[in-house]
Amino acid sequence: MVNNGLATLGSYYYSCLTTGQRHLYDSLLLGIRKMSTKVLLPIRPINEIARIFDCIQYDHPDIFHVAGFSQSNDAYKKKCTIKPEYKYTPSFVNEKKKIVGEYLRRFDAVKMLSDYEKELHIHDHCLENFSYDHAKDEYANSLLGCVLNGRAVCEGIAKFVKLVSDYVGLENVYVTGKAADPARDGRAENHAWNIVKIDGEYFHLDATFDMTIMDKDKRYDYFNLSDGDIKKDHAISVDAPVCRVEGKDYYSRNGLVLKTPKALELFIGNNLINGISKMVFKLPGTKNSDKVVEKVRAIALRRYMDIYKRDVAIRYSLNQSQMVFEIEYSR
């Protein structure tokens, strides 16, 4: 966990500020870390202070103890007084930070891995150990939800991903916006996820959506997407790094993007021959339609008949915006 009072140029939102705003950021961050009741700054518009306040929280997910702030100006002294609003007592915060620090140590070995391996480990850790907190308890919006209860909403999950990424040395940005979860009713709602830097390029990573769309097996529908792919069901509301590279998502990287009907036939047939009855794959450059879905279903049923010489029932689901299919044969 970051223990210093000042930001570094590795903090993305800090790097987006002017030199003068960075000085305000540093002073406010130091005061919040000390849990100061007052922080004196040069007079600035409240919307500018609010932006800096958000930047601090986005860059430093371990700051889980601040709810907001109030501001009063002294025009004569040309100073403003910022009063952070704290959710918890200093003793509570110190106790929970120790717990978080102990939790992070389980990722010590991950520091030796490649950036892609770090990302995969963090993503899979979230899917294996956490769930979406539909009840939305008091810790749901912070990393404490993940660490203490094993459940959180998107904000808490994305902040956990950011915290662990910082810990293992993986460049990562916390981003916010709106998104339509394919596992729910498709309505766009406020959402938070991450952007990671892998092999010198930026990609979108949404562990929450992969978590909510998951059945028993882990999903990777939102693992290393480009801006073009993520914008099919996400809209970013903050300044964020450009994710321009296509074809580096998990399914492309693992040969699970099937570009032709023949490739789909071979994929399904090989899995069936190897006794695999549940499969996940992606179809690129296609739009959802009854024709596409029916064609996938027909190929899946025909390949089973070709191999086993009998009929079978099949269950399928589709992440429509990303065109990721999951099919499962009944035994």
N, C-alpha and C positions, 0 to 999 in steps of 0.2 A: 504494500500500500504506500502511496505517496505520502511522505511525512514533511516535506519542505513547505515553507510558506509561499514561495513564489512559483509562478508558472514558468514553463520552459517553452522554447519554440516548438517542441514536440506536441504541445497542446494545440489542436487544430484551430479552435475558435479564438484562442489567444493570438494566433498568427494572423487572423483576419482583421484584427483591430489596428488602429493607428498607434503611433508611439505614445501619445498622450493617454489614450484609452488603456493601453497596457499598464501604465503606471497606476491608473485607477483600479484596474483588475488586480494587480499585485497587492495593493493596499487592502482592498476589500477581501481578497482571498486570505491574506495573512490574518486579518481580524476575525474572519469566520473560523479559521482553523484554531485560533486562540479562544473562540467563543466570546469575543468581546461584545459588550452591550452597545458600544458606540464606535463608529469608525469615521474619522474626519477626512473629508475629501474637498478638493476645489469644487465650487458650485458648477454643477452640470445639469442639463435638463433631466427630468425624472425618467423619460423614456430611454435616454442614453444609459443611465445607471441601471435601468431594468434590463437592457440588452446585455450589459456587462455581467450583471448578476446571472442571467441565463447562460452566458458563455462559461462562467465559472462552474455552474452545475453540470453543464454538458461535458466539459473537459475533465471534471473531477467527480466521478460517481461515488467516491467514498464520502463525499459531503452529503450525508443523508439526513442531517439534523436541522436543516434550515427550511422554514416554510415560506418565508418572504422577507420583506423589509419595509420600513417606513423612512421617509426623508424629510428633513427640515433644513431650510436655508437661512444663513445669516449674511445678508447682503453687505453689512458693514465690514465684517471680517473676510468676506468673499469665501466663506467656507460652508459646506453642507454637512450635516450630521446624518449618517446612515445608521439606523438601528435594526440589525438583523433580528428576525423573529425565529426563535429556536423551538423545535418540537420537544426536545428532551433535555434533561439535566446534564452537566458535564460528566458526572460519574457514570450515568447511563451510557453516554456516547463513548467514553473511554472503555467501558466494559465491552460494548458491542464491537468497537474497533479491534480489540484484542481477539474476539471470536472470529471476525472477518480475516484478520491476519493469520490466524491458525488455519482457517479454511484455505487460504491462498497457498499455503505451503504444500498442499497436495498437488500443486501444479509445478513444483520445482523442476521435476524431470522434463517437463514440457519445454522449458527454456532452451534445451539442447536440440530441439527439432527444427525443421524448416518452417518457414512462415505458413505454408499450406497445411502442414501437419499440425501446427499450433492451432490454426483456425478449425480444422476438422475435429481436433480433440475438444476444443471449447464448445463447439456446436453440439457434438455428440454427448458431452457431459450434461449440457442443458436438457437435451431430449431424454436422456436416461435418468436424470435425477430430479427434474422439476416438472411442474404442471401449471397450467393457466389458472390463476386464482379468480374464479367466477364470483366468489363471495367478496373479494376485494377488501381484505382486512387492513389493519392500520399500517402494515409494512409492504403492502402489495406494490406500491409505486417506487420502492427503493430496492437496492440490492439485498437489504435485510430480509425481504420476502423470500428470496432464493436461499440465502445462507441459513436463516433461522427456521423457516417453515417448509422449504422445498416447493414454494409456489409464489407466483407474482403475476402482475399484468405486464403488458409489453414494455412499459417504461422500466420496471424493475428488472426484467430479463435483459433488455438492451444495456442497462447500466451495469449489470453483472458481467455481460460479455465485454463491455468496455474496460471494466476494472481488471478482469483476468488478462485481457489482451495487453493492457499496460504492464501488468506484472510479469508476463512472459516475454515482453519485448516485441509484440505484434502491433504495428501501427493501426489504429482503429479510431473511427469517428462515430459518435452518437448522433443520430439524425431523427428528426421528427417530421410529421406530415399527416396525411390521411391515407387510408388503405381499406380495401374491401376484402375481408378474410374469406377465402373460398370455403372454409369449414363452417361458416355461419350463413347469414342470409344475403350476403353480398353487398350490404350497405356500407358506404365509405364512412369510416369513423376515425377519430384522432388516433394516431399510431406512432410508435417509436421502433427503430431498428438500427442497424449498424452499417458502416462502410469500412472495409478492411483493405489494406495494401498488401498485395501478394505479388512477388517477383516484379516489384516496381510499378504495378498497375493497381488501380482501385476497383473494388467490386462491392456490390450490395450483398448483405447477409442479414436475413430475417429469421432468427431462431424461433421467434414466437409463432410465426405462421407455419414453419415446419413442425413445430410442437403440436399445434392445434389440428393440423391436417393429418398427423400421424395416427395410425391405427395401432398395431403391435410393432410394426417395423419402422425404423427411422426413415424420415423423408428428407429430401434435399432439393425441394422445388425452388427454394429461395437461397441457394448457396452459390455465391459468386455470380450474380446477375449483372448485366450491363444496365445502363440507364434506360435503353430501349426496352429491355425485358421487364425491369421493375416497374416502369411506368404503365404497364398493362393493367396493374391493379394498385399501384402506389402513386401518391403525389407528394413531393418533397416541399416542405414549407420553410426550410432554412438554407443558407448558403452551404454547399457541400462540394467535396471533390467530384470531378467529372469521372464517370465510370464508362469509358468509351469502348473497351475491348469486348467483343462478342465471342461466343464459342468457348469460353473458359469455365462455364458453369459445371457443377458436379456431374450432371448427366452426360454432357459432352466429353468431359475428361475421362469418364469411365465407359465410354462406348455405348451409352444408353439413349442416344438420340438417333432415332430410326428414320432415315430420310426417304425411304421408298417402301412400297408394299412388300417387295422382295426381302428387304432387310428385316421388316417386321416378321415375315414368315420364318426366316432363318432364326431370328432371335427367339421366337416362341417355341419353335421346334427344338432347338438346342436345349432350352430350359426344360421342356417336357421330357426329353430323352434323359436328362440328368436328374429327373425326379423332382423338379422345382415346379410347384403348382401356383405360386404367387409371384407376380412380376410387376415391376414399375419401369416405365419407359416414357420418353418424351417424343412428340412429333413436332418438328420445326416448321415454321412458316405456314401453319394451317390455322383455320378458324373453326370454332366449334359449329357443328351442324349435325343433324340427324344422319346425314350421309356418311360423314367421317366416323361417327360413333358406330354406326351399323357396319361399316366396312371393317373396323377393328374387331368388332364382335364376330363377324363372319369369318375372318382370317383365324381368330383364336379358336373357334369351334371346329373349323376345317382341319387345322393342324392337329388338334387332339384326335379327331376321327382318323386322320391319316396314320397316326402313330399307334393308337390304342384300339382302333376299329370298333368304337362304341360311342354312343352319345354321352354328353356330360352337361351339367349345369355350370354356368359361369356367372360370377359376380364381378362388376366393374365399377370404378368410380373415376371421375375426371376432374382435375383442376383446370377449369375451362380457360382462364386467362393465360396460364402458362402451358397449356396443352400437355399436361402430365397425366398419363393413364396408370391406373392400378387395376390389374385383373387377377382373379383368383378362381381356380377350378374347384368345384365341389368334389369330394371323394366319396 
